[in-house]
Amino acid sequence: MTDLIPIIAYTLIAFSVGSNDTSNALSICIGAEIIKFKKAVFLFGCFVLMGVILQGQKVMHTVGKSLLPINLAILNIALLISAFLIILSNWKKLPLSTHQVIIGSLTGAGIAFEVDINLSSLFKIVLSWIISPLGAFLFSLTLYRIMEKTLSKLPLFQIERLLRILLVISGFLIAYNTGANELATVLGGVIHSGLMERLQASLLGSFFLFLGAILLSHRVIETVGKEIVALDPYSGFAAQFGAGICVLLFTFLGMPVSTTYCIIGGISGVGMLKGMGTVKVGLIKKIVLSWILTPCLAFMTCFILAKILK
Amino acid sequence: MFKKSFLGGKNEERVIEKIKKHIKILCTACETFKNALEKQDIKKMLTVSDLEREGDIVRREVLSNIYEGAFLPFIRPNICKFVEIVDNALDELKNAAQAYDMGLKLDKDIKTDCIGITHLNLNMCEMLSITFEALCEGKDLREKILVIRIYEKKVDEIKLDLVKKLMGREIKTFWEGKVLSDFISYLSNISDIIEDASDYLQILNISIR
């Protein structure tokens, strides 16, 4: 029975990631009517599966093995609380990062159960959370500058056509990252605690992520997509692709980083080029606050619950 | 399949070709109007209405192609607006042709000025067509738009002259005066509309960069 709790919890998290974070990858493409929703979600599912199978191993290793030795008790509490917090945040529309919730929960439960936390690994993860949005900021800013010097020189209708191709590539890069980094973070503990085989867990996780995407992502995608594309697909691409490259680099390093935060970094980078007035400083402050509070909240909740149940 | 799924392209090409056709119809209508006015050929003047109807059909096709998904949503409103403006120029030309058809009698000096305006209108249409081609080829539009502005200024000067001449002219009936005034307004408005269209081409050009 206790084996079932983390499996249910991780499938719920995967479902939740599918319903919410699909918009990171597909909103621009669907909003720009480059690709239809069903086809886009189907391809999204394929790229997620490809990502988790081809490149998810490093992030899984960092979360499930390097950070702390995970046992079933830690996994039960950490994933249960993570699932609860993620679903609650989606319901209440609070911006919580899946990565931060999971890392915070695992660390909290681990300390409560007095296992050795690898502080160096924890430090690297936290450092990557700080560097990744800044990296996306720089990547997007540079990409936008390059686009201004190359793409902008082309005739209008060629730019338009090229932008369609680039937006599709960028969307599926984010989809790939969703599998290789985000889903891998969710699966890390499940696989390295020995609860499930890697392939088995990856397939089940991808399936639930796909299910979340096909059943619940439509409204988020439409809202975000229509807004971004109505604004400016050119900047949207620079922000999305810059973020995608940044997450991919961190995936190579095995660091679990948030695509959403990277996209925010990317948008801020492009916004900066258009003048500081376009960057909503108040909103950035709220995001930074959420960035600090999310892992702390997950950590404290898991720590207290684990202490009580121990 | 990849091209069909992601790149599209055919719909966009169709729209571009139709916009070119739309501008060509405007050029033909302007030329027809100029020739008809020079030769005082009422029959020829009435063919302007046929050209306007043809332009309407092309406009509807362009808009329906765009609603079918041609181009990114971001630039669609500007393309639609450009097509609407070109269509407004055709409407104004048709109105001028219909006003002429109402038994309008023009003095020699007024007629000369009106022909001068039609000549400039035609030049502006041709320049608009060249500007659109330049937009498609990624060439600089500024000089071409500047030429359109200079033509428009010339039309404004002729219009001012015309109004001064008309003020000294004796008008026998209300309707004679109204039709004449309307005719000159329609004729001189075309240049303003074409100038607006050229401005929209520039907006379109910088919108996605």
Interface residues (C-beta under 8 A of the other chain):
Chain A: G31 A32 E33 I34 I35 K39 E148 L151 S152 K153 L154 P155 L156 F157 Q158 I159 E160 R161 L163 R164 I165 V168 K226 V229 A230 L231 D232 P233 Y234
Chain B: S5 F6 L7 G8 G9 E12 I16 G69 F71 L72 P73 F74 I75 L135 C136 E137 G138 L204 N205 I208 R209
